[in-house]
């Protein structure tokens, strides 16, 4: 028994000793940064095969429901409308392609959102540095210095801008999550329309 436990500890040690990836300094969100959504995370069937762009009806469906501005219910109705006239072989071929198209578009949207969040974080970091610099300048100035009121105003303006932007972080961080959740809803609807053998 002791030998078995020792072997387990020996095998587990290298895995535990592996350094964790350093967190991305430009990622302010509590949600773990996942750069790409994989098909296997949302599609229980085999990986879609083929080019969804080559199927005009699929490309039209993806173009119709992929934009973030399209309400979820409208997307679900469009999927039902798309699938209804298809016979089982066509469903087996086209519905996975529709998922592939929606996945590609969701990843493209998330890429854009993630880059916007990173830029936001870099701007906030720069603004925080500016606020600290202005604070240091204010502390260094005598109370009766004629430049103090203007510097205090610049500091207050920069600090207010930083604080107001920080209030939006939670909302900003939800955007990629919402894209993934929406894709999940569409994926489940497509999968539900697949023929059962």
C-alpha positions as CSV (number, residue, x, y, z in Angstrom):
1,X,0.0,0.0,0.0
2,X,2.8,2.4,0.9
3,X,4.6,1.6,-2.3
4,X,1.4,2.4,-4.3
5,X,1.0,5.8,-2.5
6,X,4.6,6.6,-3.1
7,X,4.2,5.8,-6.8
8,X,1.2,8.0,-7.0
9,X,3.0,10.9,-5.3
10,X,6.0,10.4,-7.6
11,X,3.8,10.5,-10.7
12,X,1.8,13.5,-9.4
13,X,4.9,15.6,-8.5
14,X,5.9,16.6,-12.0
15,X,2.4,17.7,-12.8
16,X,2.2,19.7,-9.6
17,X,5.6,21.2,-10.2
18,X,4.6,22.5,-13.7
19,X,4.5,26.3,-13.5
20,X,1.1,27.8,-14.2
21,X,0.9,30.1,-17.1
22,X,1.4,33.7,-16.0
23,X,-1.9,35.6,-16.0
24,X,-2.3,38.0,-18.9
25,X,-1.5,41.5,-17.5
26,X,-3.9,43.0,-20.0
27,X,-6.9,40.8,-18.9
28,X,-8.8,42.5,-16.1
29,X,-11.8,40.0,-16.0
30,X,-12.5,37.5,-13.3
31,X,-13.5,35.1,-16.1
32,X,-10.6,33.0,-17.2
33,X,-9.3,34.1,-20.6
34,X,-10.2,31.5,-23.2
35,X,-9.0,32.8,-26.5
36,X,-11.0,30.4,-28.7
37,X,-14.1,28.3,-28.3
38,X,-13.6,24.8,-29.5
39,X,-16.3,22.9,-31.4
40,X,-16.1,20.0,-28.9
41,X,-17.2,22.3,-26.1
42,X,-20.6,22.9,-27.6
43,X,-21.2,20.4,-30.3
44,X,-21.7,16.8,-29.1
45,X,-21.5,15.2,-32.6
46,X,-18.5,14.7,-34.8
47,X,-16.6,17.8,-35.9
48,X,-18.4,19.5,-38.8
49,X,-16.8,18.7,-42.1
50,X,-16.9,20.9,-45.1
51,X,-16.9,24.6,-45.9
52,X,-20.0,26.4,-44.6
53,X,-19.3,29.3,-46.9
54,X,-19.8,27.0,-49.9
55,X,-23.4,26.3,-48.9
56,X,-25.5,29.4,-49.8
57,X,-28.4,28.5,-47.5
58,X,-26.0,27.8,-44.5
59,X,-24.1,31.0,-45.2
60,X,-27.4,33.0,-45.3
61,X,-28.5,31.5,-42.0
62,X,-25.1,32.3,-40.4
63,X,-25.2,35.8,-41.8
64,X,-28.7,36.2,-40.5
65,X,-28.3,35.1,-36.9
66,X,-24.6,35.5,-36.1
67,X,-24.6,39.3,-35.4
68,X,-24.8,40.1,-31.7
69,X,-27.6,42.5,-32.4
70,X,-29.9,39.7,-33.4
71,X,-32.2,38.6,-30.5
72,X,-31.7,35.1,-29.3
73,X,-35.4,34.2,-30.0
74,X,-35.0,35.4,-33.6
75,X,-32.0,33.2,-34.0
76,X,-33.8,30.2,-32.7
77,X,-36.8,30.8,-35.0
78,X,-34.4,31.1,-37.9
79,X,-32.8,27.8,-37.1
80,X,-36.2,26.1,-36.8
81,X,-37.3,27.6,-40.1
82,X,-34.0,26.5,-41.8
83,X,-34.2,23.0,-40.5
84,X,-37.9,22.3,-41.1
85,X,-37.9,21.6,-44.8
86,X,-34.7,19.6,-44.7
87,X,-34.8,15.8,-45.1
88,X,-32.6,13.7,-42.6
89,X,-29.5,13.5,-44.9
90,X,-29.6,17.2,-45.6
91,X,-29.9,17.9,-41.9
92,X,-26.9,15.7,-41.1
93,X,-24.9,17.6,-43.7
94,X,-26.1,21.2,-43.3
95,X,-26.8,21.6,-39.6
96,X,-23.2,20.8,-38.5
97,X,-22.0,23.3,-41.2
98,X,-24.3,25.9,-39.7
99,X,-22.8,25.2,-36.3
100,X,-19.3,25.6,-37.8
101,X,-20.3,28.9,-39.3
102,X,-21.7,30.2,-36.1
103,X,-18.7,29.0,-34.2
104,X,-16.3,30.8,-36.6
105,X,-18.3,34.0,-36.3
106,X,-18.5,33.7,-32.5
107,X,-14.8,33.3,-32.3
108,X,-14.3,36.3,-34.6
109,X,-16.6,38.4,-32.4
110,X,-14.8,37.2,-29.3
111,X,-11.4,38.0,-30.8
112,X,-12.5,41.5,-31.4
113,X,-14.0,41.9,-27.9
114,X,-11.0,40.4,-26.2
115,X,-8.7,42.8,-28.1
116,X,-10.9,45.7,-27.1
117,X,-10.8,44.6,-23.5
118,X,-7.0,44.4,-23.6
119,X,-6.8,47.9,-25.1
120,X,-9.1,49.1,-22.4
121,X,-6.9,47.6,-19.8
122,X,-3.7,49.2,-21.2
123,X,-5.5,52.6,-21.4
124,X,-6.6,52.2,-17.8
125,X,-3.0,51.2,-16.7
126,X,-1.7,54.3,-18.5
127,X,-4.4,56.5,-16.9
128,X,-3.6,55.1,-13.5
129,X,0.0,56.0,-14.0
130,X,-0.9,59.5,-15.0
131,X,-3.1,59.9,-11.9
132,X,-0.2,58.7,-9.7
133,X,2.1,61.2,-11.5
134,X,-0.3,64.0,-10.9
135,X,-0.7,63.0,-7.3
136,X,3.1,63.1,-6.8
137,X,3.3,66.5,-8.5
138,X,0.5,67.8,-6.2
139,X,2.2,66.5,-3.1
140,X,5.4,68.2,-4.2
141,X,3.8,71.6,-4.7
142,X,3.5,74.0,-1.8
143,X,-0.1,74.7,-0.8
144,X,0.2,78.3,-1.9
145,X,1.7,77.6,-5.4
146,X,-0.3,79.3,-8.1
147,X,-0.1,76.2,-10.3
148,X,-1.7,74.0,-7.7
149,X,-5.4,74.7,-8.6
150,X,-4.9,73.8,-12.3
151,X,-2.9,70.7,-11.4
152,X,-5.5,69.7,-8.8
153,X,-8.2,70.1,-11.5
154,X,-6.2,67.9,-14.0
155,X,-5.7,65.3,-11.3
156,X,-9.4,65.3,-10.4
157,X,-10.4,65.0,-14.0
158,X,-8.0,62.1,-14.7
159,X,-9.0,60.3,-11.5
160,X,-12.7,60.7,-12.3
161,X,-12.1,59.3,-15.8
162,X,-10.2,56.3,-14.4
163,X,-13.0,55.6,-11.8
164,X,-15.8,55.9,-14.3
165,X,-14.0,53.6,-16.7
166,X,-13.4,51.0,-13.9
167,X,-17.1,50.9,-13.3
168,X,-17.6,49.4,-16.8
169,X,-15.1,46.5,-16.4
170,X,-17.7,44.0,-15.2
171,X,-20.0,44.9,-18.1
172,X,-17.1,44.8,-20.6
173,X,-16.0,41.4,-19.3
174,X,-19.4,39.9,-19.8
175,X,-19.5,40.5,-23.6
176,X,-17.3,37.5,-24.6
177,X,-19.3,35.3,-22.2
178,X,-22.5,36.4,-23.7
179,X,-21.2,35.6,-27.2
180,X,-20.3,32.1,-26.0
181,X,-23.7,31.6,-24.2
182,X,-25.6,32.7,-27.3
183,X,-23.6,30.3,-29.4
184,X,-24.4,27.5,-26.9
185,X,-28.1,28.3,-27.3
186,X,-27.8,28.1,-31.1
187,X,-25.7,25.0,-31.0
188,X,-28.3,23.2,-28.8
189,X,-31.1,24.2,-31.2
190,X,-29.1,22.9,-34.2
191,X,-28.3,19.7,-32.4
192,X,-31.9,19.2,-31.4
193,X,-32.9,19.5,-35.0
194,X,-30.5,16.7,-36.0
195,X,-32.1,13.5,-37.0
196,X,-31.8,10.7,-34.5
197,X,-30.8,7.3,-35.9
